[in-house]
Amino acid sequence: VIGTPTAERIRSVFQRYVELVTAGDFEAVAALYAEHATVEDPIGTPIHRGRDAIRAFYEASAGSVSVELEGAVRVVGREAACAMVARPKNADGVRIETLDTMTFDDAGQITSMRAYWSPDTIHTE
Amino acid sequence: VIGTPTAERIRSVFQRYVELVTAGDFEAVAALYAEHATVEDPIGTPIHRGRDAIRAFYEASAGSVSVELEGAVRVVGREAACAMVARPKNADGVRIETLDTMTFDDAGQITSMRAYWSPDTIHTE
């Protein structure tokens, strides 16, 4: 399909996403998103709408956790999902098992993200 | 929240789901779904609406693959997601990396399922 971002491109965005969140580079994280993107993190909390709101969300949270992909990114067309593990930097041994679903536009920017984590998915190692 | 199925209940549905799909028990798979549930498997293909259409879908496909959960089920409220690996029984060494998102009703029945897999996520071991 003309304009659809490649699976390779989408996988690379997931990898950059976890690296930039871990580094606390909230400006670069926000730049992965399209102008009118939405973020629901975790699911059930108020949705952040637009890149400015998204930047503010990551400014408040990025850098506090080390995040890694768990297993392969599953890409289907303009959508993709991957399990992740997040470890708070200030809480030794705490492991948050999360999973993000994302949608993408023609340019390979994220148009929506939803994060599957809750008190139920937080464990102590 | 009153009526919300427990995380333990939702995790058990995921586990039963992969076991029943592997066994080819399409009637029991269909019974995991609510009467007016929807299935989009894989994402981008026509949506199966209602338990009868869902039963017909699994009748045509269940039993042809061995499916296992990969990693922990991530549960947040009435929603959950988990990576999975499916191996076609008639194709040695083929590994389909998939991932299902599901929503649930009060009774713990599945109200919607979407599957993240594509030619991009099929590999030969």
gemmi code that builds the backbone of each chain (N, CA, C; Angstrom):
import gemmi

chains = {
    "A": [
        ("VAL", (0.860, -1.190, 0.000), (0.000, 0.000, 0.000), (0.895, 1.238, 0.000)),
        ("ILE", (0.625, 2.142, -0.936), (1.440, 3.356, -1.036), (1.333, 4.149, 0.264)),
        ("GLY", (2.465, 4.539, 0.783), (2.444, 5.391, 1.964), (2.469, 4.653, 3.279)),
        ("THR", (2.165, 3.373, 3.284), (2.207, 2.647, 4.550), (3.656, 2.524, 5.026)),
        ("PRO", (3.911, 2.850, 6.288), (5.286, 2.690, 6.756), (5.660, 1.208, 6.750)),
        ("THR", (6.924, 0.902, 6.500), (7.347, -0.493, 6.478), (7.351, -1.064, 7.891)),
        ("ALA", (7.261, -2.394, 7.961), (7.335, -3.065, 9.259), (8.671, -2.765, 9.935)),
        ("GLU", (9.722, -2.714, 9.135), (11.044, -2.418, 9.697), (11.054, -1.033, 10.356)),
        ("ARG", (10.452, -0.069, 9.669), (10.361, 1.284, 10.214), (9.590, 1.277, 11.546)),
        ("ILE", (8.459, 0.577, 11.578), (7.645, 0.554, 12.790), (8.410, -0.126, 13.937)),
        ("ARG", (9.092, -1.215, 13.630), (9.896, -1.866, 14.679), (10.961, -0.926, 15.229)),
        ("SER", (11.565, -0.140, 14.339), (12.623, 0.761, 14.802), (12.047, 1.867, 15.690)),
        ("VAL", (10.811, 2.284, 15.430), (10.185, 3.295, 16.290), (9.963, 2.721, 17.689)),
        ("PHE", (9.504, 1.480, 17.783), (9.349, 0.854, 19.105), (10.684, 0.833, 19.849)),
        ("GLN", (11.757, 0.439, 19.138), (13.060, 0.344, 19.801), (13.531, 1.725, 20.261)),
        ("ARG", (13.378, 2.722, 19.384), (13.785, 4.079, 19.769), (12.933, 4.582, 20.924)),
        ("TYR", (11.661, 4.244, 20.900), (10.750, 4.692, 21.954), (11.250, 4.249, 23.327)),
        ("VAL", (11.557, 2.963, 23.476), (11.978, 2.500, 24.808), (13.345, 3.090, 25.178)),
        ("GLU", (14.212, 3.283, 24.192), (15.528, 3.880, 24.489), (15.382, 5.337, 24.931)),
        ("LEU", (14.526, 6.082, 24.253), (14.368, 7.511, 24.568), (13.621, 7.714, 25.882)),
        ("VAL", (12.634, 6.859, 26.157), (11.933, 6.955, 27.445), (12.924, 6.666, 28.574)),
        ("THR", (13.746, 5.638, 28.387), (14.735, 5.291, 29.410), (15.720, 6.438, 29.623)),
        ("ALA", (16.134, 7.082, 28.524), (17.096, 8.187, 28.613), (16.468, 9.463, 29.175)),
        ("GLY", (15.146, 9.510, 29.227), (14.474, 10.708, 29.731), (14.404, 11.832, 28.709)),
        ("ASP", (14.614, 11.521, 27.434), (14.613, 12.547, 26.384), (13.177, 12.778, 25.912)),
        ("PHE", (12.420, 13.525, 26.730), (10.984, 13.667, 26.463), (10.714, 14.434, 25.172)),
        ("GLU", (11.611, 15.341, 24.782), (11.416, 16.054, 23.509), (11.480, 15.077, 22.338)),
        ("ALA", (12.458, 14.184, 22.393), (12.607, 13.219, 21.299), (11.475, 12.191, 21.314)),
        ("VAL", (11.007, 11.822, 22.501), (9.853, 10.914, 22.576), (8.644, 11.588, 21.937)),
        ("ALA", (8.387, 12.843, 22.299), (7.224, 13.561, 21.749), (7.328, 13.656, 20.235)),
        ("ALA", (8.559, 13.776, 19.713), (8.753, 13.911, 18.266), (8.445, 12.617, 17.513)),
        ("LEU", (8.368, 11.492, 18.228), (7.956, 10.234, 17.580), (6.462, 10.245, 17.255)),
        ("TYR", (5.724, 11.136, 17.939), (4.268, 11.185, 17.779), (3.862, 12.187, 16.707)),
        ("ALA", (2.745, 11.886, 16.022), (2.131, 12.835, 15.094), (1.503, 13.989, 15.884)),
        ("GLU", (1.284, 15.101, 15.203), (0.794, 16.338, 15.841), (-0.484, 16.116, 16.654)),
        ("HIS", (-1.407, 15.292, 16.123), (-2.704, 15.123, 16.791), (-2.852, 13.732, 17.407)),
        ("ALA", (-1.746, 13.162, 17.814), (-1.754, 11.814, 18.379), (-2.433, 11.786, 19.752)),
        ("THR", (-2.749, 10.573, 20.192), (-3.314, 10.375, 21.530), (-2.504, 9.319, 22.281)),
        ("VAL", (-2.439, 9.515, 23.610), (-1.738, 8.572, 24.484), (-2.646, 8.239, 25.660)),
        ("GLU", (-2.881, 6.931, 25.885), (-3.656, 6.456, 27.042), (-2.740, 5.505, 27.807)),
        ("ASP", (-2.142, 6.003, 28.907), (-1.075, 5.267, 29.587), (-1.173, 5.479, 31.082)),
        ("PRO", (-1.672, 4.488, 31.868), (-2.213, 3.223, 31.393), (-3.660, 3.364, 30.919)),
        ("ILE", (-4.157, 2.312, 30.268), (-5.550, 2.256, 29.833), (-6.468, 2.553, 31.015)),
        ("GLY", (-7.477, 3.399, 30.784), (-8.424, 3.747, 31.835), (-8.145, 5.102, 32.468)),
        ("THR", (-6.980, 5.676, 32.171), (-6.662, 7.018, 32.679), (-6.943, 8.043, 31.575)),
        ("PRO", (-7.017, 9.352, 31.937), (-7.360, 10.355, 30.924), (-6.392, 10.338, 29.742)),
        ("ILE", (-6.945, 10.519, 28.538), (-6.151, 10.457, 27.314), (-5.453, 11.800, 27.084)),
        ("HIS", (-4.156, 11.756, 26.799), (-3.384, 12.942, 26.427), (-3.549, 13.144, 24.928)),
        ("ARG", (-4.033, 14.330, 24.539), (-4.372, 14.596, 23.137), (-3.478, 15.692, 22.572)),
        ("GLY", (-2.753, 15.364, 21.516), (-1.898, 16.342, 20.846), (-0.486, 16.301, 21.383)),
        ("ARG", (0.465, 16.712, 20.528), (1.875, 16.536, 20.871), (2.299, 17.358, 22.086)),
        ("ASP", (1.652, 18.534, 22.291), (2.041, 19.340, 23.461), (1.669, 18.630, 24.755)),
        ("ALA", (0.460, 18.086, 24.805), (0.034, 17.348, 26.000), (0.888, 16.096, 26.183)),
        ("ILE", (1.233, 15.478, 25.066), (2.049, 14.264, 25.123), (3.452, 14.602, 25.634)),
        ("ARG", (4.021, 15.717, 25.155), (5.342, 16.134, 25.637), (5.310, 16.363, 27.160)),
        ("ALA", (4.264, 17.023, 27.631), (4.157, 17.301, 29.074), (4.049, 16.001, 29.872)),
        ("PHE", (3.312, 15.049, 29.331), (3.176, 13.750, 30.009), (4.544, 13.088, 30.147)),
        ("TYR", (5.331, 13.052, 29.067), (6.635, 12.382, 29.132), (7.639, 13.211, 29.929)),
        ("GLU", (7.499, 14.535, 29.912), (8.401, 15.354, 30.732), (8.259, 14.975, 32.202)),
        ("ALA", (7.021, 14.631, 32.593), (6.762, 14.286, 33.993), (7.173, 12.858, 34.339)),
        ("SER", (7.379, 12.006, 33.329), (7.574, 10.580, 33.632), (8.832, 9.974, 33.013)),
        ("ALA", (9.251, 10.463, 31.833), (10.393, 9.829, 31.154), (11.650, 9.975, 32.002)),
        ("GLY", (12.488, 8.965, 31.947), (13.738, 8.986, 32.700), (13.631, 8.336, 34.061)),
        ("SER", (12.406, 8.096, 34.534), (12.235, 7.482, 35.854), (12.235, 5.962, 35.784)),
        ("VAL", (12.130, 5.426, 34.595), (12.112, 3.970, 34.416), (13.069, 3.556, 33.299)),
        ("SER", (13.625, 2.347, 33.439), (14.357, 1.715, 32.343), (13.397, 0.757, 31.655)),
        ("VAL", (13.200, 0.937, 30.359), (12.209, 0.139, 29.635), (12.909, -0.682, 28.549)),
        ("GLU", (12.538, -1.949, 28.457), (13.046, -2.830, 27.398), (11.883, -3.523, 26.709)),
        ("LEU", (12.055, -3.793, 25.409), (11.084, -4.636, 24.708), (11.217, -6.065, 25.221)),
        ("GLU", (10.084, -6.764, 25.310), (10.091, -8.190, 25.680), (9.531, -8.969, 24.495)),
        ("GLY", (10.382, -9.656, 23.764), (9.929, -10.380, 22.583), (9.841, -9.452, 21.386)),
        ("ALA", (9.373, -10.001, 20.281), (9.363, -9.276, 19.010), (8.156, -8.352, 18.906)),
        ("VAL", (8.362, -7.217, 18.238), (7.259, -6.320, 17.894), (6.393, -7.010, 16.842)),
        ("ARG", (5.094, -7.068, 17.082), (4.156, -7.638, 16.119), (3.582, -6.500, 15.287)),
        ("VAL", (3.872, -6.479, 13.992), (3.425, -5.416, 13.090), (2.394, -5.979, 12.128)),
        ("VAL", (1.263, -5.299, 11.997), (0.257, -5.669, 10.999), (-0.269, -4.370, 10.386)),
        ("GLY", (0.148, -4.084, 9.147), (-0.247, -2.846, 8.481), (0.269, -1.641, 9.239)),
        ("ARG", (-0.654, -0.744, 9.595), (-0.280, 0.476, 10.318), (-0.380, 0.314, 11.821)),
        ("GLU", (-0.574, -0.910, 12.293), (-0.704, -1.131, 13.733), (0.404, -2.059, 14.201)),
        ("ALA", (0.731, -1.964, 15.482), (1.760, -2.832, 16.039), (1.605, -2.875, 17.548)),
        ("ALA", (2.195, -3.922, 18.152), (2.129, -4.092, 19.597), (3.360, -4.851, 20.047)),
        ("CYS", (3.775, -4.575, 21.286), (4.903, -5.320, 21.848), (4.819, -5.301, 23.367)),
        ("ALA", (5.115, -6.448, 23.980), (5.272, -6.509, 25.432), (6.553, -5.772, 25.807)),
        ("MET", (6.563, -5.213, 27.012), (7.723, -4.473, 27.522), (7.861, -4.743, 29.016)),
        ("VAL", (9.073, -4.514, 29.513), (9.296, -4.538, 30.959), (9.902, -3.200, 31.350)),
        ("ALA", (9.330, -2.565, 32.375), (9.821, -1.275, 32.874), (10.285, -1.445, 34.312)),
        ("ARG", (11.494, -0.961, 34.599), (12.039, -1.046, 35.959), (12.264, 0.364, 36.491)),
        ("PRO", (11.519, 0.766, 37.534), (11.734, 2.104, 38.111), (13.177, 2.235, 38.599)),
        ("LYS", (13.810, 3.360, 38.246), (15.222, 3.527, 38.602), (15.411, 3.733, 40.104)),
        ("ASN", (14.344, 4.201, 40.768), (14.459, 4.490, 42.207), (13.891, 3.378, 43.086)),
        ("ALA", (13.607, 2.214, 42.494), (12.992, 1.129, 43.284), (13.590, -0.197, 42.838)),
        ("ASP", (14.681, -0.586, 43.483), (15.381, -1.820, 43.115), (14.450, -3.023, 43.138)),
        ("GLY", (14.499, -3.817, 42.084), (13.781, -5.081, 42.072), (12.326, -4.991, 41.679)),
        ("VAL", (11.834, -3.781, 41.421), (10.442, -3.659, 40.989), (10.395, -3.767, 39.461)),
        ("ARG", (9.465, -4.589, 39.001), (9.352, -4.903, 37.584), (7.904, -4.683, 37.156)),
        ("ILE", (7.697, -3.756, 36.221), (6.356, -3.481, 35.708), (6.244, -4.159, 34.350)),
        ("GLU", (5.366, -5.150, 34.259), (5.151, -5.820, 32.978), (4.085, -5.039, 32.225)),
        ("THR", (4.481, -4.423, 31.130), (3.538, -3.618, 30.377), (3.513, -4.102, 28.925)),
        ("LEU", (2.676, -3.469, 28.118), (2.534, -3.851, 26.709), (1.888, -2.663, 26.027)),
        ("ASP", (2.505, -2.191, 24.936), (1.973, -1.027, 24.236), (1.417, -1.434, 22.882)),
        ("THR", (0.231, -0.924, 22.564), (-0.271, -0.982, 21.193), (-0.118, 0.419, 20.597)),
        ("MET", (0.254, 0.489, 19.311), (0.436, 1.773, 18.639), (-0.148, 1.701, 17.239)),
        ("THR", (-0.617, 2.861, 16.741), (-0.980, 3.019, 15.334), (-0.066, 4.085, 14.725)),
        ("PHE", (0.104, 4.011, 13.402), (1.083, 4.859, 12.718), (0.475, 5.530, 11.491)),
        ("ASP", (1.035, 6.693, 11.125), (0.617, 7.363, 9.890), (1.610, 7.044, 8.768)),
        ("ASP", (1.345, 7.638, 7.601), (2.193, 7.392, 6.432), (3.667, 7.658, 6.698)),
        ("ALA", (3.940, 8.656, 7.515), (5.328, 9.067, 7.757), (6.001, 8.199, 8.817)),
        ("GLY", (5.250, 7.245, 9.374), (5.833, 6.399, 10.408), (5.800, 7.048, 11.779)),
        ("GLN", (5.015, 8.135, 11.919), (4.847, 8.715, 13.253), (3.690, 8.023, 13.974)),
        ("ILE", (3.784, 7.996, 15.297), (2.765, 7.332, 16.117), (1.519, 8.213, 16.170)),
        ("THR", (0.358, 7.633, 15.832), (-0.889, 8.397, 15.910), (-1.696, 8.061, 17.162)),
        ("SER", (-1.445, 6.901, 17.754), (-2.074, 6.585, 19.039), (-1.262, 5.519, 19.753)),
        ("MET", (-1.294, 5.598, 21.067), (-0.617, 4.600, 21.899), (-1.509, 4.300, 23.089)),
        ("ARG", (-1.620, 3.012, 23.433), (-2.346, 2.587, 24.638), (-1.449, 1.607, 25.395)),
        ("ALA", (-1.336, 1.792, 26.703), (-0.420, 0.985, 27.513), (-1.202, 0.082, 28.466)),
        ("TYR", (-0.901, -1.209, 28.401), (-1.549, -2.227, 29.234), (-0.674, -2.506, 30.456)),
        ("TRP", (-0.914, -1.771, 31.551), (-0.283, -2.108, 32.832), (-1.187, -1.618, 33.942)),
        ("SER", (-1.001, -2.179, 35.110), (-1.873, -1.884, 36.249), (-1.181, -2.398, 37.495)),
        ("PRO", (-1.739, -2.127, 38.669), (-1.150, -2.724, 39.886), (-0.983, -4.238, 39.756)),
        ("ASP", (-1.857, -4.868, 38.973), (-1.775, -6.323, 38.797), (-0.518, -6.755, 38.066)),
        ("THR", (0.088, -5.871, 37.279), (1.245, -6.266, 36.459), (2.576, -5.789, 37.055)),
        ("ILE", (2.533, -5.309, 38.302), (3.756, -4.838, 38.972), (4.219, -5.910, 39.945)),
        ("HIS", (5.481, -6.300, 39.824), (6.013, -7.395, 40.634), (7.339, -7.001, 41.260)),
        ("THR", (7.707, -7.690, 42.307), (9.016, -7.500, 42.926), (9.878, -8.708, 42.603)),
        ("GLU", (11.077, -8.450, 42.077), (11.958, -9.546, 41.633), (12.750, -10.091, 42.821)),
    ],
    "B": [
        ("VAL", (-14.157, -2.061, 41.344), (-15.407, -1.764, 40.625), (-16.303, -3.015, 40.655)),
        ("ILE", (-17.546, -2.828, 41.054), (-18.470, -3.958, 41.140), (-18.659, -4.568, 39.752)),
        ("GLY", (-18.549, -5.865, 39.685), (-18.822, -6.538, 38.427), (-17.612, -6.718, 37.543)),
        ("THR", (-16.546, -6.002, 37.792), (-15.352, -6.177, 36.957), (-14.758, -7.553, 37.205)),
        ("PRO", (-14.480, -8.294, 36.127), (-13.851, -9.600, 36.352), (-12.460, -9.407, 36.953)),
        ("THR", (-12.043, -10.341, 37.776), (-10.723, -10.227, 38.392), (-9.627, -10.462, 37.361)),
        ("ALA", (-8.440, -9.933, 37.673), (-7.289, -10.156, 36.794), (-7.006, -11.650, 36.682)),
        ("GLU", (-7.165, -12.368, 37.790), (-6.916, -13.816, 37.758), (-7.864, -14.506, 36.779)),
        ("ARG", (-9.129, -14.086, 36.820), (-10.122, -14.650, 35.901), (-9.726, -14.369, 34.441)),
        ("ILE", (-9.330, -13.140, 34.164), (-8.973, -12.779, 32.787), (-7.743, -13.562, 32.326)),
        ("ARG", (-6.765, -13.700, 33.207), (-5.583, -14.496, 32.836), (-5.972, -15.939, 32.514)),
        ("SER", (-6.899, -16.475, 33.296), (-7.296, -17.869, 33.062), (-8.025, -18.021, 31.731)),
        ("VAL", (-8.749, -16.991, 31.314), (-9.416, -17.055, 30.003), (-8.378, -17.085, 28.885)),
        ("PHE", (-7.338, -16.262, 29.004), (-6.268, -16.308, 27.987), (-5.655, -17.713, 27.908)),
        ("GLN", (-5.379, -18.305, 29.072), (-4.744, -19.625, 29.079), (-5.680, -20.670, 28.465)),
        ("ARG", (-6.956, -20.618, 28.852), (-7.916, -21.572, 28.278), (-8.059, -21.341, 26.782)),
        ("TYR", (-8.038, -20.079, 26.375), (-8.184, -19.751, 24.957), (-7.125, -20.461, 24.121)),
        ("VAL", (-5.850, -20.327, 24.503), (-4.799, -20.954, 23.672), (-4.892, -22.475, 23.743)),
        ("GLU", (-5.282, -23.009, 24.895), (-5.416, -24.474, 25.005), (-6.545, -24.991, 24.116)),
        ("LEU", (-7.680, -24.289, 24.125), (-8.841, -24.747, 23.358), (-8.636, -24.555, 21.855)),
        ("VAL", (-7.971, -23.451, 21.476), (-7.664, -23.266, 20.049), (-6.735, -24.377, 19.575)),
        ("THR", (-5.728, -24.696, 20.390), (-4.786, -25.761, 20.032), (-5.503, -27.106, 19.903)),
        ("ALA", (-6.449, -27.349, 20.818), (-7.192, -28.616, 20.803), (-8.208, -28.680, 19.669)),
        ("GLY", (-8.519, -27.550, 19.066), (-9.503, -27.528, 17.990), (-10.938, -27.554, 18.488)),
        ("ASP", (-11.145, -27.237, 19.765), (-12.489, -27.278, 20.348), (-13.195, -25.941, 20.094)),
        ("PHE", (-13.673, -25.781, 18.859), (-14.212, -24.480, 18.449), (-15.487, -24.117, 19.210)),
        ("GLU", (-16.268, -25.117, 19.636), (-17.473, -24.809, 20.429), (-17.075, -24.168, 21.762)),
        ("ALA", (-16.062, -24.732, 22.398), (-15.626, -24.200, 23.687), (-14.947, -22.838, 23.513)),
        ("VAL", (-14.216, -22.655, 22.405), (-13.625, -21.337, 22.144), (-14.742, -20.307, 21.993)),
        ("ALA", (-15.751, -20.628, 21.202), (-16.863, -19.691, 20.980), (-17.566, -19.357, 22.287)),
        ("ALA", (-17.620, -20.324, 23.198), (-18.300, -20.106, 24.485), (-17.521, -19.151, 25.393)),
        ("LEU", (-16.255, -18.910, 25.092), (-15.504, -17.912, 25.862), (-15.949, -16.490, 25.518)),
        ("TYR", (-16.620, -16.361, 24.360), (-17.027, -15.038, 23.873), (-18.453, -14.693, 24.332)),
        ("ALA", (-18.699, -13.408, 24.539), (-20.046, -12.907, 24.793), (-20.876, -12.995, 23.510)),
        ("GLU", (-22.193, -12.993, 23.668), (-23.128, -13.178, 22.547), (-22.862, -12.216, 21.388)),
        ("HIS", (-22.543, -10.950, 21.701), (-22.381, -9.945, 20.645), (-20.927, -9.512, 20.480)),
        ("ALA", (-20.031, -10.416, 20.760), (-18.601, -10.099, 20.678), (-18.151, -9.905, 19.230)),
        ("THR", (-16.952, -9.341, 19.093), (-16.338, -9.174, 17.773), (-14.923, -9.748, 17.784)),
        ("VAL", (-14.527, -10.275, 16.624), (-13.181, -10.833, 16.442), (-12.586, -10.259, 15.158)),
        ("GLU", (-11.402, -9.667, 15.259), (-10.658, -9.162, 14.094), (-9.298, -9.873, 14.091)),
        ("ASP", (-9.172, -10.917, 13.258), (-8.011, -11.810, 13.333), (-7.604, -12.248, 11.945)),
        ("PRO", (-6.495, -11.696, 11.375), (-5.689, -10.624, 11.951), (-6.313, -9.251, 11.711)),
        ("ILE", (-5.759, -8.245, 12.366), (-6.179, -6.853, 12.180), (-6.144, -6.508, 10.692)),
        ("GLY", (-7.205, -5.843, 10.232), (-7.281, -5.444, 8.828), (-8.153, -6.357, 7.993)),
        ("THR", (-8.536, -7.512, 8.550), (-9.442, -8.416, 7.834), (-10.871, -8.190, 8.346)),
        ("PRO", (-11.890, -8.688, 7.618), (-13.276, -8.431, 8.037), (-13.544, -8.923, 9.462)),
        ("ILE", (-14.325, -8.146, 10.207), (-14.610, -8.448, 11.610), (-15.741, -9.466, 11.700)),
        ("HIS", (-15.555, -10.512, 12.484), (-16.593, -11.493, 12.763), (-17.437, -10.966, 13.915)),
        ("ARG", (-18.751, -10.829, 13.693), (-19.635, -10.204, 14.675), (-20.643, -11.207, 15.201)),
        ("GLY", (-20.643, -11.427, 16.507), (-21.612, -12.311, 17.137), (-21.060, -13.716, 17.270)),
        ("ARG", (-21.578, -14.441, 18.274), (-20.979, -15.733, 18.615), (-21.118, -16.761, 17.502)),
        ("ASP", (-22.199, -16.680, 16.693), (-22.346, -17.652, 15.603), (-21.254, -17.463, 14.552)),
        ("ALA", (-21.011, -16.214, 14.182), (-19.959, -15.945, 13.198), (-18.588, -16.306, 13.777)),
        ("ILE", (-18.435, -16.069, 15.063), (-17.159, -16.387, 15.723), (-16.949, -17.899, 15.768)),
        ("ARG", (-18.025, -18.643, 16.065), (-17.917, -20.106, 16.078), (-17.499, -20.618, 14.694)),
        ("ALA", (-18.114, -20.072, 13.644), (-17.785, -20.503, 12.276), (-16.326, -20.194, 11.941)),
        ("PHE", (-15.848, -19.048, 12.400), (-14.448, -18.678, 12.160), (-13.518, -19.689, 12.805)),
        ("TYR", (-13.781, -20.045, 14.069), (-12.889, -20.994, 14.751), (-13.079, -22.418, 14.223)),
        ("GLU", (-14.280, -22.747, 13.781), (-14.478, -24.069, 13.205), (-13.560, -24.258, 12.005)),
        ("ALA", (-13.354, -23.167, 11.266), (-12.521, -23.243, 10.062), (-11.022, -23.223, 10.365)),
        ("SER", (-10.648, -22.794, 11.582), (-9.220, -22.559, 11.830), (-8.678, -23.261, 13.068)),
        ("ALA", (-9.511, -23.458, 14.090), (-8.994, -24.030, 15.339), (-8.518, -25.453, 15.098)),
        ("GLY", (-7.448, -25.831, 15.807), (-6.902, -27.163, 15.669), (-5.789, -27.252, 14.652)),
        ("SER", (-5.637, -26.230, 13.816), (-4.591, -26.262, 12.792), (-3.262, -25.723, 13.308)),
        ("VAL", (-3.306, -25.056, 14.472), (-2.083, -24.484, 15.052), (-1.989, -24.849, 16.529)),
        ("SER", (-0.743, -24.963, 17.004), (-0.479, -25.055, 18.446), (-0.115, -23.661, 18.924)),
        ("VAL", (-0.863, -23.157, 19.898), (-0.661, -21.776, 20.361), (-0.244, -21.773, 21.824)),
        ("GLU", (0.768, -20.977, 22.129), (1.208, -20.797, 23.519), (1.289, -19.313, 23.834)),
        ("LEU", (1.016, -18.985, 25.108), (1.275, -17.622, 25.564), (2.779, -17.395, 25.616)),
        ("GLU", (3.210, -16.169, 25.281), (4.627, -15.791, 25.407), (4.700, -14.652, 26.424)),
        ("GLY", (5.190, -14.957, 27.611), (5.240, -13.935, 28.655), (3.905, -13.817, 29.368)),
        ("ALA", (3.835, -12.879, 30.286), (2.670, -12.732, 31.153), (1.554, -11.964, 30.462)),
        ("VAL", (0.311, -12.338, 30.785), (-0.853, -11.576, 30.345), (-0.859, -10.246, 31.097)),
        ("ARG", (-0.981, -9.147, 30.364), (-1.071, -7.820, 30.968), (-2.549, -7.461, 31.110)),
        ("VAL", (-3.034, -7.341, 32.340), (-4.443, -7.040, 32.602), (-4.560, -5.636, 33.175)),
        ("VAL", (-5.453, -4.833, 32.599), (-5.751, -3.505, 33.154), (-7.259, -3.315, 33.067)),
        ("GLY", (-7.928, -3.408, 34.218), (-9.381, -3.288, 34.255), (-10.033, -4.393, 33.449)),
        ("ARG", (-10.876, -4.002, 32.484), (-11.587, -4.984, 31.644), (-10.837, -5.292, 30.369)),
        ("GLU", (-9.597, -4.828, 30.252), (-8.834, -5.071, 29.031), (-7.582, -5.871, 29.364)),
        ("ALA", (-7.069, -6.586, 28.382), (-5.856, -7.364, 28.590), (-5.228, -7.668, 27.249)),
        ("ALA", (-3.933, -8.004, 27.292), (-3.188, -8.320, 26.074), (-2.076, -9.286, 26.426)),
        ("CYS", (-1.712, -10.122, 25.461), (-0.588, -11.032, 25.662), (0.005, -11.425, 24.319)),
        ("ALA", (1.342, -11.472, 24.270), (2.022, -12.028, 23.101), (1.801, -13.532, 23.084)),
        ("MET", (1.799, -14.105, 21.892), (1.595, -15.545, 21.707), (2.484, -16.032, 20.576)),
        ("VAL", (2.745, -17.332, 20.571), (3.415, -17.960, 19.438), (2.523, -19.090, 18.941)),
        ("ALA", (2.265, -19.117, 17.639), (1.430, -20.154, 17.021), (2.276, -20.938, 16.023)),
        ("ARG", (2.225, -22.247, 16.143), (2.976, -23.114, 15.224), (1.996, -23.981, 14.433)),
        ("PRO", (1.923, -23.786, 13.107), (1.021, -24.612, 12.292), (1.410, -26.084, 12.427)),
        ("LYS", (0.408, -26.939, 12.652), (0.698, -28.360, 12.876), (1.170, -29.051, 11.604)),
        ("ASN", (0.822, -28.466, 10.444), (1.183, -29.103, 9.169), (2.412, -28.473, 8.517)),
        ("ALA", (3.140, -27.633, 9.257), (4.302, -26.941, 8.658), (5.412, -26.872, 9.696)),
        ("ASP", (6.255, -27.900, 9.709), (7.337, -27.971, 10.697), (8.221, -26.731, 10.649)),
        ("GLY", (8.494, -26.178, 11.820), (9.463, -25.107, 11.914), (8.911, -23.725, 11.618)),
        ("VAL", (7.626, -23.636, 11.268), (7.042, -22.315, 11.030), (6.497, -21.767, 12.352)),
        ("ARG", (6.830, -20.529, 12.619), (6.497, -19.892, 13.885), (5.826, -18.559, 13.575)),
        ("ILE", (4.571, -18.425, 14.011), (3.835, -17.172, 13.816), (3.853, -16.425, 15.147)),
        ("GLU", (4.503, -15.273, 15.158), (4.521, -14.459, 16.373), (3.297, -13.565, 16.339)),
        ("THR", (2.376, -13.796, 17.244), (1.153, -13.009, 17.264), (0.972, -12.386, 18.652)),
        ("LEU", (-0.093, -11.615, 18.793), (-0.374, -10.927, 20.059), (-1.840, -10.570, 20.028)),
        ("ASP", (-2.585, -10.955, 21.063), (-4.013, -10.672, 21.097), (-4.334, -9.625, 22.151)),
        ("THR", (-5.172, -8.658, 21.776), (-5.795, -7.785, 22.767), (-7.246, -8.229, 22.911)),
        ("MET", (-7.751, -8.188, 24.148), (-9.129, -8.592, 24.410), (-9.773, -7.620, 25.397)),
        ("THR", (-11.116, -7.479, 25.279), (-11.902, -6.780, 26.282), (-12.912, -7.775, 26.866)),
        ("PHE", (-13.368, -7.498, 28.094), (-14.197, -8.454, 28.831), (-15.424, -7.779, 29.431)),
        ("ASP", (-16.483, -8.568, 29.607), (-17.678, -8.070, 30.295), (-17.656, -8.484, 31.762)),
        ("ASP", (-18.725, -8.120, 32.480), (-18.816, -8.424, 33.911), (-18.622, -9.902, 34.211)),
        ("ALA", (-19.110, -10.746, 33.310), (-19.085, -12.188, 33.558), (-17.740, -12.803, 33.197)),
        ("GLY", (-16.826, -11.967, 32.700), (-15.524, -12.488, 32.307), (-15.532, -13.106, 30.911)),
        ("GLN", (-16.599, -12.838, 30.144), (-16.592, -13.297, 28.753), (-15.922, -12.255, 27.864)),
        ("ILE", (-15.339, -12.735, 26.774), (-14.625, -11.851, 25.856), (-15.639, -11.072, 25.026)),
        ("THR", (-15.511, -9.741, 25.003), (-16.417, -8.920, 24.191), (-15.761, -8.475, 22.885)),
        ("SER", (-14.445, -8.466, 22.838), (-13.761, -8.185, 21.569), (-12.352, -8.742, 21.623)),
        ("MET", (-11.875, -9.153, 20.456), (-10.502, -9.643, 20.332), (-9.934, -9.103, 19.028)),
        ("ARG", (-8.680, -8.664, 19.069), (-7.954, -8.238, 17.864), (-6.589, -8.923, 17.890)),
        ("ALA", (-6.182, -9.489, 16.764), (-4.936, -10.256, 16.690), (-3.906, -9.536, 15.821)),
        ("TYR", (-2.718, -9.328, 16.395), (-1.604, -8.648, 15.720), (-0.673, -9.693, 15.114)),
        ("TRP", (-0.915, -10.066, 13.865), (0.033, -10.903, 13.126), (-0.124, -10.612, 11.637)),
        ("SER", (0.877, -10.927, 10.894), (0.912, -10.605, 9.471), (2.028, -11.420, 8.836)),
        ("PRO", (2.161, -11.379, 7.511), (3.312, -12.056, 6.901), (4.633, -11.635, 7.550)),
        ("ASP", (4.681, -10.398, 8.039), (5.918, -9.906, 8.663), (6.268, -10.641, 9.945)),
        ("THR", (5.279, -11.266, 10.606), (5.543, -11.891, 11.907), (5.644, -13.420, 11.804)),
        ("ILE", (5.723, -13.926, 10.572), (5.842, -15.380, 10.350), (7.288, -15.711, 10.036)),
        ("HIS", (7.861, -16.644, 10.778), (9.276, -16.974, 10.643), (9.467, -18.483, 10.536)),
        ("THR", (10.602, -18.868, 9.995), (10.964, -20.277, 9.956), (12.082, -20.525, 10.953)),
        ("GLU", (11.876, -21.510, 11.813), (12.853, -21.773, 12.888), (13.995, -22.633, 12.371)),
    ],
}
model = gemmi.Model(1)
for chain_id, residues in chains.items():
    chain = gemmi.Chain(chain_id)
    for i, (resn, *xyz) in enumerate(residues, 1):
        res = gemmi.Residue()
        res.name, res.seqid = resn, gemmi.SeqId(i, " ")
        for name, pos in zip(("N", "CA", "C"), xyz):
            atom = gemmi.Atom()
            atom.name, atom.element = name, gemmi.Element(name[0])
            atom.pos, atom.b_iso = gemmi.Position(*pos), 0.0
            res.add_atom(atom)
        chain.add_residue(res)
    model.add_chain(chain)
structure = gemmi.Structure()
structure.add_model(model)
structure.setup_entities()
